[in-house]
Amino acid sequence: MAALTPDEIARYQRHILLPEVGGAGQQKLKAARVLVIGAGGLGAPVLQYLAAAGIGTIGIADDDRVSLSNLQRQVIHDSGTIGELKTQSAADAIARLNPHVRTMRFDERFSIETAARHLAGFDLVVDGSDNFDSRYAAADACETAQLPLVTGAVGRFDGSVTVLKPYEVNTDGVLNPGYRDLFPSRPPDGLIPACAETGIIGALTGVIGTLMAMEAIKLITGIGEPLIGRLLLYDGLSARFETIRYRRKRAKAAAE
C-alpha cells in the first residue's frame, strides 16, 4: 500500500487524528478505486466528498451534459460549465479540489451492456443514477461481479440510502439481501414521475449524497456498521430519519 506524502498527511490530518481511521485508514482510501454512476444531484456531493477524502481513483459514468436547470442541485458544476459533458465538468472540479485524485471518465449511461467495461478495475460502486434501468443494471452487475454497492434515491423532499453486498453472508450464515429483495421489479413507465415533472428541493440531494459518500468511506476503511440489510429513509420536510430492515427473499437464496 502506497505511503502518504507529506502534502497528503497535511491535507488529511483531520482523518488521521481519528483513531478509527488513522494513517492506515487513509492509505486504504488512497488505494481505493470507486466508480460513481451519475454526476448529477446525488453524484455531485458523492464525488466531492470522496475526492476530498482522498480516494485514489474515481470513475465517473454519465452520458449527459450540464444544463442551467441542473445547477440548483448539481453543485459540482457551475455556470461556466453549461453545455459541457458532466463527466468532464466533474473531473475538472475534482482536479481543482484534490490533485492527488485520479479520475476516469465514461461518457455513456451505465447499463447491462456497458457494465463489464465500467466495472473493470473498481472495488466499490456508488450509484447516484436517476433512472430505474441504470439502478437495476448496477445492482445486478455488482452482485454478479461481487462488488459492494452504495445506492441512493431522492424524490421531491424524501430520500433513501442502502448498502448492498448480496454475495456475502451475515452473522446468521444467511446471504445478505440484494436490490431485488427490496424492490423486486422495475415500476411501470410513468408510475414514478421524474424530478423534471414534479420538482425537487436541491439541498435534499446534498443530504442523501453525503450519506452515500459516508457509507462508501466506511466500507473502504472498515469502520462502523454499513447500511447492509437496512434502508435509511429521510423526510426532509419533517427532518426525520427512519431505518427499515429487510432480508433476503428470493427463492434462489434458500436453495444456496
C-alpha positions as CSV (number, residue, x, y, z in Angstrom):
1,M,0.0,0.0,0.0
2,A,1.5,3.4,-1.1
3,A,2.8,5.6,1.7
4,L,1.2,9.1,2.2
5,T,3.3,12.0,1.0
6,P,3.9,15.0,3.4
7,D,1.3,17.0,1.5
8,E,-1.3,14.2,1.9
9,I,-0.5,13.9,5.6
10,A,-1.2,17.6,6.0
11,R,-4.3,17.5,3.8
12,Y,-5.9,14.5,5.6
13,Q,-4.7,15.4,9.1
14,R,-8.3,15.5,10.5
15,H,-8.9,12.0,9.2
16,I,-5.6,10.7,10.6
17,L,-6.3,12.1,14.0
18,L,-9.3,9.8,14.2
19,P,-8.3,6.5,15.9
20,E,-10.9,4.7,13.8
21,V,-9.2,5.9,10.6
22,G,-5.6,6.9,11.3
23,G,-2.8,6.6,8.7
24,A,-3.7,3.1,7.8
25,G,-7.3,4.0,7.0
26,Q,-6.2,7.0,4.9
27,Q,-3.9,4.7,3.0
28,K,-6.9,2.5,2.3
29,L,-8.7,5.5,0.9
30,K,-5.7,6.3,-1.3
31,A,-5.6,2.8,-2.6
32,A,-9.4,2.6,-3.3
33,R,-10.9,2.7,-6.8
34,V,-14.5,3.8,-6.7
35,L,-16.9,4.0,-9.6
36,V,-19.6,6.7,-9.2
37,I,-22.6,6.2,-11.5
38,G,-24.2,9.6,-12.3
39,A,-22.6,13.1,-12.0
40,G,-25.9,14.8,-11.2
41,G,-27.8,15.6,-8.0
42,L,-26.6,12.7,-5.9
43,G,-23.3,12.1,-7.8
44,A,-22.2,15.7,-7.2
45,P,-21.8,15.5,-3.4
46,V,-20.6,11.9,-3.6
47,L,-17.8,12.9,-6.0
48,Q,-16.9,16.0,-4.0
49,Y,-16.6,14.2,-0.6
50,L,-14.9,11.1,-2.0
51,A,-12.3,13.3,-3.7
52,A,-11.8,15.5,-0.6
53,A,-11.4,12.3,1.4
54,G,-8.5,11.2,-0.8
55,I,-10.0,8.3,-2.8
56,G,-7.1,7.4,-5.1
57,T,-9.1,6.7,-8.3
58,I,-12.7,7.8,-9.0
59,G,-14.6,6.7,-12.1
60,I,-17.4,8.9,-13.4
61,A,-20.1,7.4,-15.6
62,D,-22.7,9.7,-17.1
63,D,-23.8,10.5,-20.7
64,D,-25.5,13.9,-20.0
65,R,-24.3,17.5,-20.4
66,V,-24.6,20.3,-17.9
67,S,-27.7,22.4,-18.2
68,L,-28.9,25.6,-16.4
69,S,-31.6,23.7,-14.6
70,N,-29.1,21.3,-13.1
71,L,-27.3,24.0,-11.1
72,Q,-29.9,24.3,-8.4
73,R,-28.7,20.9,-7.0
74,Q,-25.8,19.5,-9.0
75,V,-23.2,21.6,-7.1
76,I,-20.1,20.1,-8.7
77,H,-21.0,22.0,-11.9
78,D,-21.3,25.8,-12.3
79,S,-22.5,28.4,-14.8
80,G,-19.2,28.2,-16.7
81,T,-19.6,24.5,-17.5
82,I,-23.1,24.7,-19.1
83,G,-23.1,22.6,-22.2
84,E,-20.1,20.5,-21.1
85,L,-20.2,16.8,-20.6
86,K,-20.9,16.2,-16.9
87,T,-18.0,13.8,-16.7
88,Q,-15.6,16.5,-17.9
89,S,-17.0,19.2,-15.7
90,A,-16.9,16.9,-12.7
91,A,-13.4,15.7,-13.4
92,D,-12.1,19.3,-13.7
93,A,-13.8,20.2,-10.4
94,I,-12.2,17.2,-8.7
95,A,-8.7,18.2,-10.1
96,R,-9.2,21.6,-8.6
97,L,-10.3,20.2,-5.2
98,N,-7.7,17.5,-4.9
99,P,-4.8,17.0,-7.3
100,H,-3.9,13.6,-5.7
101,V,-7.1,12.0,-7.1
102,R,-7.1,10.3,-10.5
103,T,-10.3,10.4,-12.5
104,M,-11.6,8.1,-15.2
105,R,-14.4,9.2,-17.5
106,F,-17.1,7.0,-19.0
107,D,-19.2,9.3,-21.3
108,E,-22.1,6.9,-21.5
109,R,-25.1,5.7,-19.4
110,F,-24.4,2.7,-17.2
111,S,-26.3,-0.3,-18.5
112,I,-26.1,-4.1,-18.6
113,E,-24.3,-3.7,-22.0
114,T,-21.7,-1.3,-20.6
115,A,-21.4,-2.9,-17.1
116,A,-18.4,-5.1,-17.8
117,R,-16.4,-2.1,-19.2
118,H,-17.4,0.3,-16.5
119,L,-16.8,-2.1,-13.5
120,A,-13.4,-3.4,-14.6
121,G,-10.7,-2.4,-12.1
122,F,-13.0,-0.9,-9.5
123,D,-13.5,-2.3,-6.0
124,L,-16.6,-0.3,-4.9
125,V,-19.6,1.3,-6.8
126,V,-21.8,4.2,-5.7
127,D,-25.0,4.5,-7.7
128,G,-26.4,8.0,-7.9
129,S,-28.3,7.5,-11.2
130,D,-31.7,9.0,-11.8
131,N,-33.4,6.2,-13.7
132,F,-34.6,2.6,-12.8
133,D,-32.8,1.0,-15.8
134,S,-29.4,2.1,-14.5
135,R,-30.3,1.2,-10.9
136,Y,-31.3,-2.3,-11.7
137,A,-28.4,-2.7,-14.0
138,A,-25.9,-1.5,-11.4
139,A,-27.4,-3.8,-8.7
140,D,-27.4,-6.9,-10.9
141,A,-24.0,-6.3,-12.3
142,C,-22.4,-5.6,-8.9
143,E,-24.0,-8.7,-7.5
144,T,-22.6,-10.8,-10.3
145,A,-19.1,-9.1,-10.0
146,Q,-19.2,-9.4,-6.2
147,L,-18.7,-5.6,-5.7
148,P,-20.2,-3.7,-2.8
149,L,-22.8,-1.1,-4.0
150,V,-24.0,2.0,-2.2
151,T,-27.2,3.1,-3.8
152,G,-29.5,6.1,-3.1
153,A,-32.6,7.8,-4.5
154,V,-34.4,11.0,-4.0
155,G,-37.8,12.4,-4.8
156,R,-39.2,15.9,-4.1
157,F,-38.5,16.1,-0.3
158,D,-37.6,12.5,0.5
159,G,-34.6,10.3,0.1
160,S,-33.2,6.8,0.9
161,V,-29.8,5.1,1.1
162,T,-28.7,1.4,1.5
163,V,-25.7,-0.7,1.0
164,L,-25.7,-4.0,-0.9
165,K,-23.3,-7.0,-0.5
166,P,-25.7,-9.8,-1.5
167,Y,-22.8,-12.2,-2.3
168,E,-21.8,-12.3,1.4
169,V,-23.5,-14.0,4.4
170,N,-24.5,-12.2,7.6
171,T,-23.7,-13.3,11.1
172,D,-26.5,-15.9,10.9
173,G,-24.9,-17.5,7.9
174,V,-27.7,-16.2,5.6
175,L,-26.9,-14.4,2.3
176,N,-27.4,-10.6,2.6
177,P,-30.3,-9.2,0.7
178,G,-29.9,-7.6,-2.8
179,Y,-31.7,-4.8,-4.5
180,R,-34.4,-7.1,-5.9
181,D,-35.2,-8.3,-2.4
182,L,-36.0,-4.7,-1.6
183,F,-37.5,-3.7,-4.9
184,P,-38.4,-7.0,-6.8
185,S,-39.2,-5.4,-10.1
186,R,-38.9,-2.2,-12.0
187,P,-42.0,0.0,-11.7
188,P,-44.0,0.6,-14.9
189,D,-43.1,3.6,-17.0
190,G,-44.9,6.7,-15.8
191,L,-45.7,5.4,-12.4
192,I,-43.0,7.4,-10.7
193,P,-42.5,10.8,-12.4
194,A,-39.1,12.3,-12.9
195,C,-38.0,15.4,-11.0
196,A,-38.3,17.4,-14.2
197,E,-42.1,16.9,-13.8
198,T,-42.6,17.1,-10.1
199,G,-39.6,19.2,-8.9
200,I,-37.1,18.5,-6.2
201,I,-35.5,20.6,-3.4
202,G,-31.9,21.0,-4.2
203,A,-30.4,20.5,-0.7
204,L,-32.0,17.1,-0.4
205,T,-29.6,15.7,-2.9
206,G,-26.8,17.0,-0.7
207,V,-28.1,15.2,2.3
208,I,-28.5,11.9,0.6
209,G,-25.4,12.2,-1.5
210,T,-23.3,13.0,1.6
211,L,-24.7,10.0,3.4
212,M,-23.8,7.8,0.4
213,A,-20.2,9.1,0.5
214,M,-20.1,8.3,4.2
215,E,-21.2,4.8,3.6
216,A,-18.5,4.4,0.9
217,I,-15.8,5.7,3.3
218,K,-17.0,3.2,6.0
219,L,-16.8,0.3,3.6
220,I,-13.3,1.2,2.4
221,T,-11.8,1.8,5.8
222,G,-13.7,-1.0,7.6
223,I,-15.2,1.3,10.3
224,G,-18.7,1.4,11.7
225,E,-21.7,-0.5,10.6
226,P,-22.7,-0.1,6.9
227,L,-26.3,0.0,5.9
228,I,-26.4,-3.6,4.8
229,G,-29.9,-5.0,5.1
230,R,-31.1,-1.6,6.2
231,L,-32.8,1.1,4.2
232,L,-32.3,4.6,5.7
233,L,-35.2,6.9,4.9
234,Y,-35.1,10.7,5.2
235,D,-38.1,13.0,5.2
236,G,-36.8,16.5,4.6
237,L,-40.0,18.3,5.5
238,S,-40.2,16.8,9.0
239,A,-36.5,16.4,9.4
240,R,-36.9,12.7,10.4
241,F,-34.7,9.7,9.7
242,E,-36.1,6.2,9.9
243,T,-34.4,2.8,9.2
244,I,-36.2,-0.2,7.8
245,R,-34.6,-3.7,8.0
246,Y,-35.1,-6.0,5.0
247,R,-34.0,-9.6,4.3
248,R,-33.2,-12.0,1.5
249,K,-36.4,-13.1,-0.1
250,R,-35.5,-14.7,-3.4
251,A,-36.1,-18.4,-3.7
252,K,-32.6,-18.9,-5.1
253,A,-31.2,-17.7,-1.8
254,A,-32.9,-20.5,0.1
255,A,-31.5,-23.1,-2.3
256,E,-28.0,-21.8,-1.8
